[in-house]
């Protein structure tokens, strides 16, 4: 969701730390259920063994990682180093395990090494809580991957909508916030312009596409993410609505479970739904919402 959407975006409160072994570890829940998200990416991107080392590209430090409600600068290397460590580690025979697998059966296939590096990076989406909930004092709040997973299920059960490719919507749902694995959630409170936010997120997508070796998987991730950002197709418009729907449904659930008012999330979405399905589901969520004092 963009700054221009004027919706409180409960994305990326940092619950990840780096242990003494250099591994990124989370302090939140949801690892078991949300493993589905990483499985989805693995099945989507995995291909025959082999890696064209000329397409790997050098990683660069994007320099923006977020803490709980605070923008962190100059910390991007810590995240990417955990992934890059796989590049520099030697194999049993003393060779680099990635360079060792430098035969590709197809220029469009993704090597196992690249797939696991990519999945290691996006693991942050499973273990980091969404900032909006944390800022509103919600206990045991959802992760970014929790949010995207239920959006994907929403797309699956949305029915046959004229002119809408449901499979594309499912993929878009699990890609739309993927840049937050690197840049985090940049909110209006960070005093970062929409242009700068877009630049940082584009740089994050570039980084991920390098991990994906610049092949078909990389092209698909970039295309889906950009399509969503541009709100340029019927699929993007539906997924934008699902983003808001999942947020207010989660807000209603937290209101019931934790006896608190999260009315701001509902107010921010009024008049913003672009599809008939979005409007109908929003009305039903509002109808089921606990009575407000």
C-alpha positions in Angstrom: 0.0 0.0 0.0 1.4 3.4 -0.9 1.6 6.7 1.0 -0.9 8.1 -1.5 -3.5 5.5 -0.3 -4.0 7.4 2.9 -4.5 4.2 4.8 -2.6 3.5 8.1 -0.3 0.7 6.9 0.4 -1.7 9.7 3.4 -3.3 8.2 6.9 -3.6 9.4 7.7 -3.4 13.1 11.1 -5.1 13.6 10.9 -8.3 15.5 14.1 -9.7 13.9 17.5 -9.8 15.5 20.8 -11.3 14.4 22.2 -14.0 16.7 25.8 -14.7 17.4 26.0 -17.0 14.4 25.0 -14.3 12.0 21.5 -15.7 11.4 18.4 -13.5 11.3 15.9 -14.8 13.9 12.4 -13.6 14.7 10.8 -13.0 18.0 7.2 -13.3 16.8 4.9 -16.2 16.1 3.4 -17.5 12.9 6.5 -19.4 11.6 4.6 -22.6 11.2 1.5 -21.4 9.4 3.3 -18.8 7.4 5.8 -21.3 6.1 3.1 -21.6 3.4 4.2 -18.3 2.0 7.8 -19.4 1.5 6.6 -22.8 0.1 4.6 -20.8 -2.4 7.7 -18.9 -3.5 9.8 -22.0 -3.6 7.3 -23.9 -5.9 6.9 -20.8 -8.0 10.6 -20.0 -8.6 12.5 -23.3 -8.2 14.0 -24.8 -11.3 16.7 -27.3 -12.4 20.2 -27.0 -10.9 22.7 -24.7 -12.3 23.7 -21.1 -12.1 25.1 -18.7 -14.8 27.6 -16.9 -12.7 27.7 -14.0 -15.1 24.1 -13.1 -14.2 24.5 -13.1 -10.4 25.6 -9.4 -10.1 27.0 -7.8 -7.1 24.8 -7.0 -4.1 24.6 -3.4 -2.9 23.6 -2.1 0.5 20.2 -0.4 0.3 20.8 1.1 3.7 17.2 1.1 5.0 16.0 -1.4 7.6 13.2 -0.5 10.0 12.8 -0.9 13.7 9.6 -0.6 15.6 8.1 2.6 14.3 11.6 4.0 13.6 13.6 4.2 10.3 17.0 2.7 10.6 19.8 3.9 8.3 23.0 2.2 7.3 21.8 -1.2 8.5 20.9 -2.8 5.2 24.2 -4.7 5.1 23.3 -6.7 8.2 20.3 -8.3 6.4 22.0 -8.9 3.1 25.1 -10.2 4.8 23.1 -13.1 6.3 22.0 -14.0 2.8 25.4 -13.3 1.2 27.2 -15.5 3.7 25.9 -18.4 1.6 27.9 -17.1 -1.4 31.2 -16.9 0.5 31.0 -20.2 2.4 33.2 -22.9 0.9 31.9 -26.3 -0.1 33.3 -29.6 1.1 36.0 -29.5 -1.7 37.0 -25.9 -0.8 35.1 -24.4 -3.7 32.4 -21.8 -3.5 29.1 -23.8 -3.6 27.4 -21.3 -5.9 30.3 -21.0 -8.4 30.6 -24.8 -8.3 27.0 -25.0 -9.7 27.7 -22.9 -12.7 26.1 -25.1 -15.4 22.5 -24.1 -16.4 20.3 -26.4 -18.3 18.3 -23.4 -19.4 18.8 -19.6 -19.2 15.3 -19.4 -17.7 15.8 -21.9 -14.9 16.6 -20.8 -11.3 19.4 -22.5 -9.5 18.8 -24.1 -6.0 21.4 -21.8 -4.6 19.7 -18.6 -5.8 16.3 -19.9 -4.7 17.4 -20.6 -1.2 19.2 -17.2 -1.0 16.0 -15.5 -2.0 13.9 -17.4 0.4 16.3 -16.7 3.2 15.9 -13.0 2.5 12.1 -13.0 2.5 12.0 -15.0 5.7 12.0 -11.5 7.3 8.4 -11.1 6.1 7.4 -14.1 8.3 9.0 -12.8 11.5 8.3 -9.1 11.5 5.2 -7.5 12.9 3.2 -4.8 11.1 3.9 -1.4 12.5 0.3 -0.1 12.7 -0.8 -2.8 15.1 2.3 -2.4 17.3 1.7 1.4 17.4 -1.8 0.8 18.5 -0.8 -1.5 21.3 -2.1 -4.7 19.7 -0.7 -7.8 21.4 0.8 -10.7 19.4 0.1 -8.9 16.2 0.4 -10.3 12.7 3.4 -10.4 10.5 3.7 -9.1 7.0 3.6 -12.6 5.6 0.4 -13.3 7.7 -1.2 -10.3 5.9 -0.1 -11.4 2.4 -1.1 -15.0 3.0 -4.7 -14.2 3.9 -4.8 -11.8 0.9 -3.8 -14.7 -1.3 -6.6 -16.9 0.1 -9.0 -14.0 -0.4 -8.0 -13.9 -4.1 -8.6 -17.7 -4.4 -12.1 -17.5 -3.0 -13.1 -14.3 -4.8 -15.0 -16.2 -7.5 -14.9 -15.8 -11.3 -14.8 -12.0 -11.9 -15.2 -10.8 -15.5 -11.9 -9.7 -17.0 -9.9 -10.7 -13.9 -7.1 -13.4 -13.9 -7.5 -15.0 -10.4 -4.2 -16.8 -10.6 -2.4 -13.5 -11.3 -4.2 -12.0 -8.3 -2.9 -14.7 -6.0 0.7 -14.1 -7.2 0.3 -10.4 -6.9 -1.0 -10.7 -3.3 2.2 -12.5 -2.2 4.4 -10.1 -4.0 2.9 -6.7 -3.3 4.7 -6.0 0.0 7.8 -8.1 -0.8 10.2 -5.0 -0.9 9.5 -4.6 2.8 11.9 -7.5 3.4 14.7 -4.9 2.7 13.3 -1.4 3.1 10.6 -2.0 5.7 7.4 0.0 6.1 7.9 3.6 5.2 5.0 5.6 6.6 4.0 9.3 6.3 5.3 9.7 9.9 8.9 9.1 8.5 8.8 12.3 6.5 10.0 10.5 3.4 8.5 11.7 0.2 6.4 9.4 -2.1 9.2 9.8 -4.7 11.9 8.7 -2.3 9.8 5.8 -1.0 9.3 4.6 -4.5 13.0 4.9 -5.2 13.9 2.9 -2.2 11.4 0.2 -3.0 12.5 0.0 -6.6 16.1 -0.5 -5.4 14.9 -3.3 -3.1 13.2 -5.0 -6.0 16.4 -4.6 -8.1 18.3 -6.3 -5.3 15.8 -9.2 -5.2 15.9 -9.6 -8.9 19.7 -10.0 -8.7 19.2 -12.8 -6.2 16.8 -14.4 -8.7 19.5 -14.2 -11.3 17.6 -11.8 -13.6 15.7 -14.6 -15.2 12.0 -15.3 -15.7 11.3 -15.4 -12.0 12.9 -12.0 -11.5 10.9 -10.6 -14.4 7.7 -11.9 -13.0 8.3 -10.5 -9.5 9.2 -7.1 -10.9 6.2 -7.1 -13.2 3.7 -8.1 -10.6 5.0 -5.6 -8.0 5.1 -2.8 -10.5 1.6 -3.6 -11.8 0.3 -3.4 -8.2 2.1 -0.2 -7.5 0.7 1.4 -10.7 -2.9 0.2 -10.0 -3.0 -0.3 -13.7 -5.0 -3.4 -14.3 -8.2 -5.1 -13.1 -6.1 -7.5 -11.1 -4.2 -4.7 -9.4 -7.4 -2.9 -8.5 -8.8 -6.1 -7.0 -5.6 -6.8 -5.0 -5.5 -3.2 -3.8 -9.0 -3.8 -2.4 -8.0 -7.1 -0.9 -5.1 -5.2 0.9 -7.6 -2.9 2.5 -10.1 -5.7 3.2 -7.6 -7.8 5.0 -6.5 -4.8 7.1 -10.0 -3.9 8.3 -10.9 -7.6 8.8 -7.9 -7.9 11.0 -8.8 -4.7 12.8 -12.3 -6.0 13.5 -10.8 -9.2 14.9 -8.4 -7.4 17.2 -11.2 -5.2 18.4 -13.2 -8.3 19.4 -10.2 -10.2 20.9 -8.5 -7.4 22.7 -11.4 -5.0 23.5 -10.0 -2.0 21.8 -11.1 0.5 19.2 -9.2 0.6 15.9 -11.7 2.9 14.2 -9.0 4.8 12.3 -8.3 1.9 10.0 -12.0 1.7 9.0 -12.3 5.4 8.5 -9.2 5.5 6.3 -10.7 3.0 3.8 -14.1 4.6 3.4 -14.7 5.5 -0.3 -11.4 3.8 -1.3 -12.7 0.5 -2.6 -12.5 0.2 -6.4 -14.4 -3.1 -7.1 -17.9 -4.4 -6.4 -16.4 -7.3 -4.5 -14.4 -4.9 -2.3 -17.4 -2.8 -1.5 -19.6 -5.8 -0.7 -17.0 -7.5 1.5 -16.2 -4.2 3.3 -19.8 -3.8 4.1 -20.0 -7.3 5.6 -16.9 -6.8 7.7 -18.3 -3.5 9.0 -21.6 -5.2 9.8 -19.9 -7.9 11.9 -17.7 -5.4 13.7 -18.2 -5.1 17.4 -20.4 -2.2 18.6 -18.4 0.9 19.2 -19.1 3.0 22.3 
